[in-house]
Amino acid sequence: MAKDVDGIVALQEREAAIIDWDGSVIRGHAAIRAFYVEWFESDPILQVSPLQIVEAGGTRVGNKVIGRSASVMGTYTLEQDGPDGTRVSFSGNFCDIVRQQLNGTWLYIQDNPYPPHS
């Protein structure tokens, strides 16, 4: 993992949101940047396995559809330093939502690495 904060922020729409472990919402480039700077201090190793991508919506312009959104669902494993410095491992499901930009690229609008939990 490159741990490239600028690169990760560049993949987000300006008002994108990340759902944190406690259910709180981290919103916007400045907050997302701060989140990743702090998270990278835990030396994370993340492996993601997308299992399903569903595109929907958009606007037809001639023979082309633009402005689609897509949900990207799958599983992940994560290893990182815990608060006491020992390595901890997690695995789970995720559902991210991305939106196609006018130039054809895709940006995240929501990153949800945690299904609802108690």
BAGU-457209 format. One record per atom (N, C-alpha, C, O, CB): residue in three letters; x, y, z; atom name. Coordinates in steps of 0.2 Angstrom, whole numbers. Glycine has a CB too. Layout:
{ala,{X,Y,Z},CA}
...
REM end
This chain:
{met,{4,-6,0},N}
{met,{0,0,0},CA}
{met,{4,6,0},C}
{met,{9,7,4},O}
{met,{-5,0,6},CB}
{ala,{3,11,-4},N}
{ala,{7,17,-5},CA}
{ala,{7,22,0},C}
{ala,{11,26,2},O}
{ala,{6,20,-12},CB}
{lys,{1,22,4},N}
{lys,{0,27,9},CA}
{lys,{0,34,6},C}
{lys,{3,38,9},O}
{lys,{4,26,15},CB}
{asp,{-3,35,1},N}
{asp,{-3,41,-3},CA}
{asp,{-9,45,-1},C}
{asp,{-14,44,-5},O}
{asp,{-2,40,-11},CB}
{val,{-9,49,4},N}
{val,{-15,53,6},CA}
{val,{-17,58,0},C}
{val,{-23,58,-1},O}
{val,{-13,58,12},CB}
{asp,{-13,61,-3},N}
{asp,{-15,66,-8},CA}
{asp,{-19,62,-14},C}
{asp,{-24,64,-16},O}
{asp,{-9,69,-12},CB}
{gly,{-16,56,-16},N}
{gly,{-19,51,-21},CA}
{gly,{-26,49,-18},C}
{gly,{-31,49,-22},O}
{gly,{-15,46,-22},CB}
{ile,{-27,47,-12},N}
{ile,{-33,45,-9},CA}
{ile,{-38,51,-10},C}
{ile,{-44,50,-12},O}
{ile,{-33,42,-2},CB}
{val,{-36,57,-7},N}
{val,{-41,62,-7},CA}
{val,{-43,64,-14},C}
{val,{-49,66,-16},O}
{val,{-37,68,-4},CB}
{ala,{-38,63,-19},N}
{ala,{-40,65,-26},CA}
{ala,{-45,60,-29},C}
{ala,{-48,62,-34},O}
{ala,{-34,65,-31},CB}
{leu,{-46,54,-26},N}
{leu,{-51,49,-28},CA}
{leu,{-58,51,-25},C}
{leu,{-63,47,-27},O}
{leu,{-49,43,-27},CB}
{gln,{-59,56,-21},N}
{gln,{-65,58,-18},CA}
{gln,{-68,64,-21},C}
{gln,{-65,69,-23},O}
{gln,{-64,59,-11},CB}
{glu,{-75,64,-22},N}
{glu,{-78,70,-23},CA}
{glu,{-77,75,-18},C}
{glu,{-76,72,-12},O}
{glu,{-86,69,-25},CB}
{arg,{-78,81,-19},N}
{arg,{-77,86,-14},CA}
{arg,{-81,85,-7},C}
{arg,{-79,86,-2},O}
{arg,{-78,93,-16},CB}
{glu,{-87,83,-8},N}
{glu,{-92,82,-2},CA}
{glu,{-92,74,-1},C}
{glu,{-97,72,2},O}
{glu,{-98,85,-3},CB}
{ala,{-88,70,-2},N}
{ala,{-88,63,-1},CA}
{ala,{-88,62,6},C}
{ala,{-87,66,11},O}
{ala,{-82,59,-4},CB}
{ala,{-90,55,8},N}
{ala,{-91,53,15},CA}
{ala,{-88,47,16},C}
{ala,{-88,42,12},O}
{ala,{-98,53,17},CB}
{ile,{-85,46,22},N}
{ile,{-82,39,24},CA}
{ile,{-86,38,31},C}
{ile,{-86,42,35},O}
{ile,{-74,39,25},CB}
{ile,{-88,32,31},N}
{ile,{-91,29,38},CA}
{ile,{-86,27,42},C}
{ile,{-83,22,40},O}
{ile,{-97,24,36},CB}
{asp,{-85,29,48},N}
{asp,{-80,27,53},CA}
{asp,{-83,21,57},C}
{asp,{-89,20,57},O}
{asp,{-78,33,57},CB}
{trp,{-78,18,61},N}
{trp,{-80,12,65},CA}
{trp,{-86,13,69},C}
{trp,{-90,9,70},O}
{trp,{-74,10,69},CB}
{asp,{-86,19,72},N}
{asp,{-91,21,77},CA}
{asp,{-98,23,74},C}
{asp,{-102,25,78},O}
{asp,{-89,26,82},CB}
{gly,{-98,23,67},N}
{gly,{-104,25,64},CA}
{gly,{-104,33,62},C}
{gly,{-109,35,59},O}
{gly,{-110,24,68},CB}
{ser,{-99,36,64},N}
{ser,{-99,43,63},CA}
{ser,{-97,44,55},C}
{ser,{-94,40,52},O}
{ser,{-94,47,67},CB}
{val,{-99,50,53},N}
{val,{-97,51,46},CA}
{val,{-92,57,45},C}
{val,{-92,62,48},O}
{val,{-104,54,42},CB}
{ile,{-87,55,41},N}
{ile,{-81,59,40},CA}
{ile,{-83,62,33},C}
{ile,{-83,58,28},O}
{ile,{-74,55,40},CB}
{arg,{-83,69,32},N}
{arg,{-86,72,26},CA}
{arg,{-81,77,24},C}
{arg,{-79,82,27},O}
{arg,{-93,74,27},CB}
{gly,{-80,77,17},N}
{gly,{-76,82,14},CA}
{gly,{-69,81,14},C}
{gly,{-66,77,18},O}
{gly,{-77,89,17},CB}
{his,{-65,84,9},N}
{his,{-58,83,8},CA}
{his,{-54,84,14},C}
{his,{-49,80,16},O}
{his,{-56,87,2},CB}
{ala,{-55,90,18},N}
{ala,{-51,91,24},CA}
{ala,{-51,86,29},C}
{ala,{-46,83,32},O}
{ala,{-52,98,27},CB}
{ala,{-57,84,30},N}
{ala,{-58,79,36},CA}
{ala,{-56,72,33},C}
{ala,{-53,68,37},O}
{ala,{-66,78,37},CB}
{ile,{-57,70,27},N}
{ile,{-54,64,24},CA}
{ile,{-47,64,24},C}
{ile,{-44,59,26},O}
{ile,{-57,63,17},CB}
{arg,{-44,69,23},N}
{arg,{-36,70,23},CA}
{arg,{-34,68,30},C}
{arg,{-29,64,31},O}
{arg,{-34,77,20},CB}
{ala,{-37,72,35},N}
{ala,{-35,71,42},CA}
{ala,{-36,64,44},C}
{ala,{-32,61,48},O}
{ala,{-39,76,46},CB}
{phe,{-42,61,42},N}
{phe,{-43,54,44},CA}
{phe,{-37,49,41},C}
{phe,{-35,45,45},O}
{phe,{-50,51,41},CB}
{tyr,{-35,50,35},N}
{tyr,{-30,45,32},CA}
{tyr,{-23,47,35},C}
{tyr,{-19,42,36},O}
{tyr,{-30,46,25},CB}
{val,{-22,53,36},N}
{val,{-15,54,40},CA}
{val,{-15,51,46},C}
{val,{-10,48,48},O}
{val,{-14,62,41},CB}
{glu,{-20,51,50},N}
{glu,{-20,48,57},CA}
{glu,{-20,40,56},C}
{glu,{-16,37,59},O}
{glu,{-26,50,61},CB}
{trp,{-24,37,51},N}
{trp,{-25,30,50},CA}
{trp,{-18,27,48},C}
{trp,{-16,22,50},O}
{trp,{-30,29,45},CB}
{phe,{-15,31,44},N}
{phe,{-8,28,41},CA}
{phe,{-3,27,47},C}
{phe,{2,24,46},O}
{phe,{-5,33,36},CB}
{glu,{-4,31,52},N}
{glu,{1,30,58},CA}
{glu,{0,23,61},C}
{glu,{5,21,65},O}
{glu,{-1,35,63},CB}
{ser,{-5,19,60},N}
{ser,{-6,13,62},CA}
{ser,{-3,7,58},C}
{ser,{-4,1,59},O}
{ser,{-14,11,63},CB}
{asp,{1,10,52},N}
{asp,{4,5,48},CA}
{asp,{-1,0,45},C}
{asp,{1,-6,46},O}
{asp,{10,2,51},CB}
{pro,{-6,2,42},N}
{pro,{-11,-3,39},CA}
{pro,{-9,-7,33},C}
{pro,{-5,-4,29},O}
{pro,{-18,1,38},CB}
{ile,{-11,-13,33},N}
{ile,{-11,-17,27},CA}
{ile,{-18,-19,25},C}
{ile,{-21,-23,29},O}
{ile,{-6,-23,28},CB}
{leu,{-20,-17,20},N}
{leu,{-27,-18,18},CA}
{leu,{-27,-22,11},C}
{leu,{-24,-20,6},O}
{leu,{-31,-11,17},CB}
{gln,{-31,-27,11},N}
{gln,{-32,-31,5},CA}
{gln,{-40,-31,4},C}
{gln,{-44,-33,8},O}
{gln,{-30,-38,6},CB}
{val,{-42,-29,-2},N}
{val,{-49,-28,-4},CA}
{val,{-50,-33,-10},C}
{val,{-47,-34,-14},O}
{val,{-50,-21,-6},CB}
{ser,{-56,-36,-9},N}
{ser,{-59,-40,-14},CA}
{ser,{-66,-38,-17},C}
{ser,{-71,-40,-14},O}
{ser,{-59,-48,-12},CB}
{pro,{-66,-34,-22},N}
{pro,{-73,-32,-24},CA}
{pro,{-76,-39,-27},C}
{pro,{-73,-42,-31},O}
{pro,{-72,-27,-30},CB}
{leu,{-83,-40,-25},N}
{leu,{-86,-45,-28},CA}
{leu,{-92,-44,-32},C}
{leu,{-94,-48,-36},O}
{leu,{-89,-49,-22},CB}
{gln,{-94,-38,-32},N}
{gln,{-100,-36,-36},CA}
{gln,{-100,-28,-37},C}
{gln,{-99,-24,-33},O}
{gln,{-107,-38,-33},CB}
{ile,{-101,-26,-43},N}
{ile,{-101,-19,-45},CA}
{ile,{-108,-18,-49},C}
{ile,{-109,-22,-54},O}
{ile,{-95,-17,-49},CB}
{val,{-112,-14,-47},N}
{val,{-118,-12,-50},CA}
{val,{-119,-5,-52},C}
{val,{-119,-1,-48},O}
{val,{-124,-14,-45},CB}
{glu,{-119,-4,-59},N}
{glu,{-120,3,-61},CA}
{glu,{-127,5,-62},C}
{glu,{-131,0,-64},O}
{glu,{-116,4,-68},CB}
{ala,{-129,11,-61},N}
{ala,{-136,13,-62},CA}
{ala,{-136,20,-63},C}
{ala,{-131,24,-62},O}
{ala,{-140,11,-56},CB}
{gly,{-142,23,-66},N}
{gly,{-143,30,-66},CA}
{gly,{-140,33,-72},C}
{gly,{-138,29,-77},O}
{gly,{-142,33,-60},CB}
{gly,{-139,39,-72},N}
{gly,{-135,43,-77},CA}
{gly,{-140,46,-82},C}
{gly,{-146,45,-81},O}
{gly,{-131,38,-81},CB}
{thr,{-137,50,-87},N}
{thr,{-141,53,-92},CA}
{thr,{-139,51,-99},C}
{thr,{-133,51,-100},O}
{thr,{-141,61,-91},CB}
{arg,{-144,49,-103},N}
{arg,{-142,47,-110},CA}
{arg,{-141,53,-114},C}
{arg,{-145,58,-114},O}
{arg,{-147,43,-113},CB}
{val,{-135,54,-117},N}
{val,{-133,59,-122},CA}
{val,{-131,56,-128},C}
{val,{-126,53,-129},O}
{val,{-127,64,-119},CB}
{gly,{-136,56,-133},N}
{gly,{-134,52,-139},CA}
{gly,{-134,45,-138},C}
{gly,{-139,42,-135},O}
{gly,{-128,55,-143},CB}
{asn,{-129,42,-140},N}
{asn,{-128,34,-138},CA}
{asn,{-124,33,-132},C}
{asn,{-121,27,-131},O}
{asn,{-125,31,-144},CB}
{lys,{-123,38,-128},N}
{lys,{-118,37,-122},CA}
{lys,{-122,39,-116},C}
{lys,{-126,44,-116},O}
{lys,{-112,42,-123},CB}
{val,{-121,36,-110},N}
{val,{-124,37,-104},CA}
{val,{-118,40,-100},C}
{val,{-113,38,-99},O}
{val,{-127,31,-100},CB}
{ile,{-120,46,-97},N}
{ile,{-115,50,-93},CA}
{ile,{-118,51,-86},C}
{ile,{-124,50,-85},O}
{ile,{-113,56,-96},CB}
{gly,{-113,52,-81},N}
{gly,{-116,53,-74},CA}
{gly,{-119,47,-70},C}
{gly,{-123,48,-66},O}
{gly,{-121,59,-74},CB}
{arg,{-116,41,-72},N}
{arg,{-119,35,-68},CA}
{arg,{-116,35,-61},C}
{arg,{-111,38,-60},O}
{arg,{-117,29,-72},CB}
{ser,{-119,31,-57},N}
{ser,{-117,30,-51},CA}
{ser,{-116,22,-50},C}
{ser,{-119,18,-54},O}
{ser,{-121,32,-45},CB}
{ala,{-112,20,-46},N}
{ala,{-111,12,-45},CA}
{ala,{-110,11,-38},C}
{ala,{-106,14,-34},O}
{ala,{-105,10,-49},CB}
{ser,{-112,5,-36},N}
{ser,{-110,2,-29},CA}
{ser,{-105,-3,-30},C}
{ser,{-106,-7,-35},O}
{ser,{-117,0,-25},CB}
{val,{-100,-3,-26},N}
{val,{-95,-8,-26},CA}
{val,{-95,-12,-20},C}
{val,{-94,-9,-15},O}
{val,{-88,-4,-28},CB}
{met,{-96,-18,-20},N}
{met,{-97,-22,-14},CA}
{met,{-92,-28,-14},C}
{met,{-91,-30,-19},O}
{met,{-104,-25,-13},CB}
{gly,{-90,-29,-8},N}
{gly,{-85,-35,-7},CA}
{gly,{-83,-36,0},C}
{gly,{-86,-34,5},O}
{gly,{-79,-33,-12},CB}
{thr,{-77,-39,0},N}
{thr,{-74,-41,7},CA}
{thr,{-67,-37,7},C}
{thr,{-64,-36,2},O}
{thr,{-74,-48,8},CB}
{tyr,{-65,-37,14},N}
{tyr,{-58,-34,15},CA}
{tyr,{-55,-38,21},C}
{tyr,{-58,-40,25},O}
{tyr,{-58,-27,16},CB}
{thr,{-48,-38,21},N}
{thr,{-45,-39,27},CA}
{thr,{-40,-33,29},C}
{thr,{-37,-30,24},O}
{thr,{-41,-46,26},CB}
{leu,{-39,-32,35},N}
{leu,{-35,-26,37},CA}
{leu,{-31,-29,43},C}
{leu,{-33,-32,48},O}
{leu,{-39,-20,39},CB}
{glu,{-24,-27,43},N}
{glu,{-20,-28,48},CA}
{glu,{-17,-21,50},C}
{glu,{-15,-18,45},O}
{glu,{-14,-33,46},CB}
{gln,{-17,-20,56},N}
{gln,{-14,-13,58},CA}
{gln,{-12,-13,65},C}
{gln,{-13,-18,69},O}
{gln,{-19,-7,57},CB}
{asp,{-8,-8,67},N}
{asp,{-6,-8,74},CA}
{asp,{-12,-6,79},C}
{asp,{-15,-1,77},O}
{asp,{0,-3,75},CB}
{gly,{-13,-9,84},N}
{gly,{-18,-7,89},CA}
{gly,{-16,-2,93},C}
{gly,{-10,0,93},O}
{gly,{-21,-13,93},CB}
{pro,{-20,1,97},N}
{pro,{-19,6,102},CA}
{pro,{-13,5,107},C}
{pro,{-9,9,109},O}
{pro,{-25,8,106},CB}
{asp,{-12,-2,108},N}
{asp,{-6,-4,113},CA}
{asp,{0,-6,109},C}
{asp,{5,-8,112},O}
{asp,{-8,-9,117},CB}
{gly,{0,-5,102},N}
{gly,{6,-6,98},CA}
{gly,{6,-13,95},C}
{gly,{10,-15,91},O}
{gly,{12,-5,102},CB}
{thr,{2,-18,98},N}
{thr,{2,-25,95},CA}
{thr,{-2,-25,88},C}
{thr,{-7,-20,87},O}
{thr,{-1,-30,100},CB}
{arg,{0,-29,84},N}
{arg,{-4,-30,77},CA}
{arg,{-11,-33,78},C}
{arg,{-11,-38,82},O}
{arg,{0,-34,72},CB}
{val,{-16,-30,75},N}
{val,{-23,-33,76},CA}
{val,{-25,-34,68},C}
{val,{-23,-30,64},O}
{val,{-27,-28,80},CB}
{ser,{-30,-39,68},N}
{ser,{-32,-40,61},CA}
{ser,{-40,-40,61},C}
{ser,{-43,-41,66},O}
{ser,{-30,-47,59},CB}
{phe,{-43,-37,56},N}
{phe,{-50,-37,55},CA}
{phe,{-52,-40,48},C}
{phe,{-47,-40,43},O}
{phe,{-52,-30,56},CB}
{ser,{-58,-42,47},N}
{ser,{-60,-43,41},CA}
{ser,{-68,-41,41},C}
{ser,{-71,-41,46},O}
{ser,{-59,-51,39},CB}
{gly,{-70,-40,35},N}
{gly,{-77,-38,34},CA}
{gly,{-80,-37,27},C}
{gly,{-76,-38,22},O}
{gly,{-78,-32,39},CB}
{asn,{-85,-34,27},N}
{asn,{-88,-32,20},CA}
{asn,{-88,-25,20},C}
{asn,{-88,-21,24},O}
{asn,{-96,-35,20},CB}
{phe,{-89,-22,13},N}
{phe,{-89,-15,12},CA}
{phe,{-94,-14,6},C}
{phe,{-96,-18,2},O}
{phe,{-82,-12,10},CB}
{cys,{-96,-8,6},N}
{cys,{-101,-6,1},CA}
{cys,{-99,2,-1},C}
{cys,{-100,6,3},O}
{cys,{-108,-6,2},CB}
{asp,{-95,3,-6},N}
{asp,{-93,10,-8},CA}
{asp,{-98,12,-14},C}
{asp,{-100,8,-18},O}
{asp,{-86,10,-10},CB}
{ile,{-99,18,-14},N}
{ile,{-103,21,-20},CA}
{ile,{-98,26,-23},C}
{ile,{-95,31,-20},O}
{ile,{-109,25,-17},CB}
{val,{-98,26,-30},N}
{val,{-94,30,-34},CA}
{val,{-99,33,-39},C}
{val,{-104,31,-41},O}
{val,{-88,26,-38},CB}
{arg,{-96,39,-42},N}
{arg,{-100,42,-47},CA}
{arg,{-96,44,-53},C}
{arg,{-90,46,-52},O}
{arg,{-104,49,-44},CB}
{gln,{-98,43,-59},N}
{gln,{-95,45,-65},CA}
{gln,{-95,52,-66},C}
{gln,{-100,56,-65},O}
{gln,{-98,41,-71},CB}
{gln,{-89,55,-67},N}
{gln,{-88,62,-68},CA}
{gln,{-89,64,-76},C}
{gln,{-89,59,-80},O}
{gln,{-81,65,-66},CB}
{leu,{-90,70,-77},N}
{leu,{-91,72,-84},CA}
{leu,{-85,70,-89},C}
{leu,{-87,69,-95},O}
{leu,{-92,80,-85},CB}
{asn,{-79,69,-86},N}
{asn,{-74,67,-90},CA}
{asn,{-73,60,-91},C}
{asn,{-68,57,-94},O}
{asn,{-67,70,-88},CB}
{gly,{-78,56,-88},N}
{gly,{-78,49,-89},CA}
{gly,{-74,45,-83},C}
{gly,{-75,39,-82},O}
{gly,{-75,47,-95},CB}
{thr,{-71,49,-79},N}
{thr,{-68,46,-73},CA}
{thr,{-73,44,-67},C}
{thr,{-78,47,-68},O}
{thr,{-62,50,-70},CB}
{trp,{-71,40,-62},N}
{trp,{-75,39,-57},CA}
{trp,{-72,41,-50},C}
{trp,{-66,40,-49},O}
{trp,{-77,31,-57},CB}
{leu,{-76,44,-46},N}
{leu,{-74,47,-39},CA}
{leu,{-79,44,-34},C}
{leu,{-85,43,-35},O}
{leu,{-74,54,-39},CB}
{tyr,{-76,42,-28},N}
{tyr,{-80,40,-23},CA}
{tyr,{-84,46,-20},C}
{tyr,{-82,51,-20},O}
{tyr,{-75,38,-17},CB}
{ile,{-90,44,-18},N}
{ile,{-95,48,-15},CA}
{ile,{-96,45,-8},C}
{ile,{-98,49,-3},O}
{ile,{-101,49,-19},CB}
{gln,{-95,39,-7},N}
{gln,{-96,36,0},CA}
{gln,{-92,30,0},C}
{gln,{-92,25,-4},O}
{gln,{-104,34,1},CB}
{asp,{-88,29,6},N}
{asp,{-84,24,7},CA}
{asp,{-87,21,14},C}
{asp,{-86,24,19},O}
{asp,{-76,25,8},CB}
{asn,{-90,15,13},N}
{asn,{-93,12,20},CA}
{asn,{-89,5,21},C}
{asn,{-92,0,18},O}
{asn,{-100,11,19},CB}
{pro,{-84,5,25},N}
{pro,{-80,-1,26},CA}
{pro,{-83,-5,32},C}
{pro,{-81,-11,33},O}
{pro,{-73,0,27},CB}
{tyr,{-89,-3,35},N}
{tyr,{-91,-6,40},CA}
{tyr,{-99,-7,40},C}
{tyr,{-103,-2,39},O}
{tyr,{-90,-2,47},CB}
{pro,{-101,-13,39},N}
{pro,{-108,-14,39},CA}
{pro,{-111,-12,46},C}
{pro,{-107,-12,51},O}
{pro,{-110,-22,37},CB}
{pro,{-118,-11,46},N}
{pro,{-120,-9,53},CA}
{pro,{-119,-15,58},C}
{pro,{-119,-21,57},O}
{pro,{-128,-9,52},CB}
{his,{-116,-12,64},N}
{his,{-114,-17,69},CA}
{his,{-116,-14,76},C}
{his,{-117,-7,76},O}
{his,{-107,-18,69},CB}
{ser,{-116,-18,81},N}
{ser,{-118,-15,88},CA}
{ser,{-112,-14,92},C}
{ser,{-112,-12,97},O}
{ser,{-123,-19,91},CB}
REM end
